[in-house]
Each structure stands twice: as structure tokens, then as C-alpha cells.
Amino acid sequence: MSGTLLRLTAAAALLSVVGCANSWEPLGGYEQVAPAAVSETPDPAESAYPAERVQHGRYLVGLLGCGNCHTDGALIGEPDATRLLAGSSVGIAWSNPLEVRNPGIVYPSNLTPDARTGIGDWSVWQIVAMLQSGVDDHGGRPLPVMPRVAYSKLQTDDATDIAMYLKSLPAVEHKVPANVKPGRRARSPFIYFGVYRSSQ
């Protein structure tokens, strides 16, 4: 089946809680799900930022589809309207599911300004830097599932408007699971999505 593509984009695979038997089958224990497109963005609260810039940031967040990953349940087609942009308890695996049994997983973070579980302690400029570089506030390596190549092309004014909008959201307390390093077993559900090609 030379050149055959295994597509797990629109139909992602969600890890079953039960787990696999002794003999490992690369996609054993997975079921097909249909992620939801979340175009709704929460209303901002009143803030010190210029209203027109906040509204432009809101438009950009909807256009970029941030809610598709950062809204709880959206990755499995069950978005929670009370947690728009407040992070996902379902993670995204970034290792090849056909090669890695326990992949690295990123749990999309809470983008609301909750001080304990969100970006409440981030400055506008830290958010802008993260959007344009894909690197988190700890200066680590680029986040592997963020579309950072596209986001790196954001003009600074646009990235600033997004940051002002996010900082203007009502805070939603929602702690997402910690990211999982490759080789470690995940304790919370996750999906795979990507395009894989056979090497034969």
C-alpha cells in the first residue's frame, strides 16, 4: 500500500481509558471522534484596554480558531460553553501513534486571566511574545502542537490586540492536566491528529 495516507485530522483518535492488551496494536484502544469547530468567543469584561482593540482581538481569536483546542471538550466534539478558552482536559499527542506507545502530550492551557489556573500573571507583552514565537513563558522549547509557523507572521499590533482581549476575559478557574513527556503514561484522555504516510 505504497503512499497510503493514514489521516487522523478531521477524525481524531481518542485514547480509551481501558488501555491496550499485552500485545501492542498501534491504534488499538482508540475510537474515532469528530472535533468541534468553536467559533464562539466569550464576551470581554470591562477593562482598561481600548474597546476597539479588544474587539479586534476577539475577532482574531475567533478567526484563528483558538477555541477549537482551548475550549474543554471541543477536541472530542463536546465543547463546554461554560469553559470557552479556559483550557482542555483532553490533550493532544504530538508523537506518531504508529511508533510511540506513550506519546508526548500537550493539554491546551487556560487562556482566561485566572490568576491560579490561567494567564492572570502574564503581561500583555509575554502573551505577544508567546504568540509570535510559540515559546511559553518559561522560555522552553516551542509548543509542539501550536500552529506557531502561522502565528509567527502575526503583526505585533494584531498579537497585542489578541493579548488585550484575553486579558479582558472574565477569569474562569479551570486547571488542565500537566503536559506529559514522551515515554510517560498519560492519566488523562488525549487525541491524536495529523497526517502519516506509509514508508513502504
Number of C-alpha atoms within 10 A of each C-alpha: 7 8 10 11 12 12 13 17 14 13 17 22 25 24 23 15 13 8 10 16 9 6 7 10 12 14 14 13 16 18 13 14 17 17 21 18 15 22 16 18 20 19 12 17 13 12 13 10 13 12 16 11 18 26 17 17 22 25 17 18 22 17 14 14 15 21 29 25 29 27 29 29 21 24 30 21 15 14 22 14 16 11 20 27 29 30 29 30 24 26 30 27 28 19 18 17 19 11 9 13 18 17 22 21 27 23 23 27 25 27 26 27 21 20 13 13 20 22 22 16 13 14 14 18 14 16 24 22 19 19 25 18 17 23 19 15 13 6 9 9 10 13 15 16 16 16 12 18 12 11 16 16 12 15 11 15 12 15 25 23 26 25 26 28 30 25 27 21 22 15 21 21 17 20 16 21 19 16 17 20 13 16 11 12 13 21 10 18 17 24 25 23 21 16 11 16 11 10 9 7
